[in-house]
Amino acid sequence: MEIKEEGASEEGQHFLPTPQASDTGDFQFTSIQKTPNEPQLEFILACKDLVAPVRDRKLNTLVQISVIHPAEQALKRYSSTEIVEGTRDPLFLTGVTFPSEYPIYEETKIKLTVYDVKDKSHDTVRTSVLPEHKDPLPEVGRSFLGYASFKVGELLKSKEQLLALSLRTSDGGKVVGTIEVSVVKMGEIEDGDADHITTDVQGQKCALVCECTASESVNGKDNLPFLNAVLKNPVCKLYRFPTSDNKWMRIREQMSESILSFHIPKELISLHIKEDLCRNQELKELGELSPHWDNLRKNVLTHCDQMVNMYQDILTELSKETGSSFKSSSSKGEKTLEFVPVNLHLQRMHVHSPHLKDALYDVITVGAPAAHFQGFKNGGLRKLLHRFEMERRNTGYQFIYYSPENTAKAKEVLSNINQLQPLIATHADLLLNSASQHSPDSLKNSLKMLSEKTELFVHAFKDQLVRSALLALYTARPGGVLKKPPSPKNSTEDSCPQDPPPPVRRQDSIPHHSDYDEEEWDRVWANVGKSLNCIIAMVDKLIERDGGSEGAGGGSKDGEKDPSLVDAIITHPREDWYEQLYPLILTLKDCMGEVVNRAKQSLTFVLLQELAYSLPQCLMLTLRRDIVFSQAFAGLVCGFIIKLHTSLHDPGFLQQLHTVGLIVQYEGLLSTYSDEIGMLEDMAVGISDLKKVAFKIIEAKSNDVLPVITGRREHYVVEVKLPARMFEALPLQIKEGQLLHVYPVLFNVGINEQQTLAERFGDVSLQESINQENFELLKEYYTIFMEKMPPDYISHFQEQNDLKGLLENLHQSIQAKKRKNVEIMWLAATICRKLNGIRFTCCKSAKDRTSMSVTLEQCSILRDEHQLHKDFFIRALDCMRREGCRIENVLKNVRCRKYAFNMLQLMAFPKYYRPPEGTYGKADT
Ligand SMILES: O=P(O)(O)O[C@H]1[C@H](O)[C@@H](O)[C@H](O)[C@H](O)[C@@H]1OP(=O)(O)O
């Protein structure tokens, strides 16, 4: 006979706190004393002497934990333990944890219900994050054994924080066993041996007494408040597993969303809009063009304006999502959310094991960056960009072909000009200001700044591309005649000669023109340097005549003063400095204006060529690339900030950060079959594009901790804020604003039934080439790491790690071309961790396959680094998959606690990627 649990309402189940839940209204409840950012309460469970409903039946038990909030009286299912098979004295490895945000008080009542599970395949654990999910699921496959309840305050005030409660039948009469509840604290070692808890051993004894020892804090724990500003809605799980020497280790699993999921895309779209509006304006200011080019420009502008409007609409829509921090897998095809990464989470494992330091292991899990709304009918970016480039290169003479590198260079020079011109103007005004104050020191300083910026400006135009673009634009003007610009005032052409420019080499499709005066550009360009030299010489002279013995300190471009030049200019010994310098500054500004004008127009003309070819297609490709990049970028910024906060106390890491940069390793689980080929092609480009990102750490001046992004499509800088106390402790180079670089690498191994099809009937070459190319990148990073890190660090590092061997193994695994060779992923992840890198795991939705992989990685780390008892590897894996954060991830994505796999699919999976019975099945995704 099955005993059913009685009447308590279990509606309104939810795991995470809701506004109502934390609202205590008129009631006054006693808060639990807590350490900031640490869970408020954690306990583990064990039963003794359970009475089976049918004699001689071996019990397979689980405990379901429900919570009764004191103000509500309604029972809410909270979590469950795993199923322990074949014993009347089960000792559960899955514990219970209430994160710091959870509304729990001493008055909160906890109900523990013990079930006997008869059919695992039907058993689904019913905790829910969804208040609206109201229908209690039928009790299929399990029967009620008994329950007990207690108030949190009773547990906390009990002797040794341990309660032994009688389990009773639903009518409250018969005792059917005992349940022990024992508070645990992460930093404390659990006493007693764990050797008696193999699943089949009869008469297990509980070893639940905790002994307090000095807790070893996890590095970076103090930084959590700041980190928590970007992490949201944490889900926490607790486990204890035996070690190979039969001690207990404790593991806390945490999964959090990040507000960066939405914040970064919004910032990025704003930058795209700014960049495109500026380019459109420059196109309009290109001046008179011959009819062919003019029509082309009109057409381009129409499309580009439409594109900007579209980005603006997307931004408006996204801005409505204030406070959002999670895009579910079911929204991945939504147009307005296209820039937002799918199902982005920090997956963290905190291990506290005897004799070892506490350790944190982080993986960012996220859906593969891909343009789902645009679809994959024609493939993804890797193929589309390649095809587009090929076609563009081979078109007729209607457009001028500039390689992608040259187009990128044109954008870079344009951006440099736009930044430098106003800066130089400011420094020139400051110089005049110093002159009017007649202050030699201030004059020298202003001159130094002016010289530095002007040198950079002059340098920006050294490129051959500017020359060829000038010629191309010349030929595109009506009649191919360029108006001769007025020569700058006070030109000192003869007195400050420049090096002759390098010979002009033309690109293939760039037109030649016999009337074109190539040297004219050199003269205009050189005038800027010459004007600066005049200013330097004048400042030197003024200071010298004023009685100062030292030179101006700015140093002339040629390293020498030009006395003849200055003598020619200075006519009176004690004249007003301002008056002397003013005309020279005007000349510099004029010369610069002339250069800027010409260069801007010619480089904008280069951009016109890129846009003009295959118009809508070209813009759609840009859009696709922006979307994919935005998803990848949001994940990267999130990963970087988390890594920085958790490693701030590690001097080796900080040194690596500014001398080498960080490796960012992506594990892809996509199949090279059907749509996922396109996803992988998008993902490969998106990840590779992350090279364009650099980080800079700045001191936070307010409570706004969100990162700030500047730049344009070719190069972004992310400013990450740290509170003053943390910022002060950073190495000087980082504090001075040195750019910190990242090295993204991707290794992909398809694991599901689609990959089986690809291997049998399709093509796996995409995966092979991605892995091979990225292996080379990883090797390059390793070489730089070995070269740049200090010798002491390297010798210690080499003693601890055989990176060379691991790289060799990875190389062999890639070469082996073995089917579903998951060894590749394990090796790549291990190398990344050893190199202090940022780990990512991705599949289409980061929900099912990712959950399998990340839990496998966690258990493998426990086995390899923390001596997890080998007989408990599978059990630990099953606990994490059945009761851990990842099943909550599935639930929050698709509102169903089942991994979306069927039996047939799972047969194709590598062995350790299969979830436990009862946790998978048809889910409406
Ligand atoms: O999280 P994923 O592994 O990308 O989810 C897949 C799942 O692996 C597969 O078995 C199932 O048929 C669905 O395609 C899942 O993708 P959804 O994007 O539909 O959640």
The ligand as an SDF file (V2000), in Angstrom:
LIG
                    3D

 20 20  0  0  0  0  0  0  0  0999 V2000
   21.5520   22.8830  -24.2130 O   0  0  0  0  0  0  0  0  0  0  0  0
   21.6120   22.0760  -25.4920 P   0  0  0  0  0  0  0  0  0  0  0  0
   22.3980   20.8370  -25.3450 O   0  0  0  0  0  0  0  0  0  0  0  0
   22.0050   22.9100  -26.6680 O   0  0  0  0  0  0  0  0  0  0  0  0
   20.0970   21.6450  -25.7030 O   0  0  0  0  0  0  0  0  0  0  0  0
   19.6430   20.8270  -26.7790 C   0  0  0  0  0  0  0  0  0  0  0  0
   19.7120   19.3590  -26.4240 C   0  0  0  0  0  0  0  0  0  0  0  0
   21.0620   18.9500  -26.3760 O   0  0  0  0  0  0  0  0  0  0  0  0
   19.0460   18.5160  -27.4720 C   0  0  0  0  0  0  0  0  0  0  0  0
   19.0860   17.1760  -27.0570 O   0  0  0  0  0  0  0  0  0  0  0  0
   17.5800   18.9010  -27.6370 C   0  0  0  0  0  0  0  0  0  0  0  0
   17.0300   18.1140  -28.6560 O   0  0  0  0  0  0  0  0  0  0  0  0
   17.4520   20.3820  -27.9330 C   0  0  0  0  0  0  0  0  0  0  0  0
   17.8070   20.6490  -29.2260 O   0  0  0  0  0  0  0  0  0  0  0  0
   18.2270   21.2600  -26.9900 C   0  0  0  0  0  0  0  0  0  0  0  0
   18.3540   22.5630  -27.5070 O   0  0  0  0  0  0  0  0  0  0  0  0
   17.3300   23.6930  -27.1950 P   0  0  0  0  0  0  0  0  0  0  0  0
   18.0030   24.9090  -27.7130 O   0  0  0  0  0  0  0  0  0  0  0  0
   16.1090   23.3510  -27.9030 O   0  0  0  0  0  0  0  0  0  0  0  0
   17.1670   23.7490  -25.7090 O   0  0  0  0  0  0  0  0  0  0  0  0
  1  2  2  0
  2  3  1  0
  2  4  1  0
  2  5  1  0
  5  6  1  0
  6  7  1  0
  6 15  1  0
  7  8  1  0
  7  9  1  0
  9 10  1  0
  9 11  1  0
 11 12  1  0
 11 13  1  0
 13 14  1  0
 13 15  1  0
 15 16  1  0
 16 17  1  0
 17 18  2  0
 17 19  1  0
 17 20  1  0
M  END
$$$$
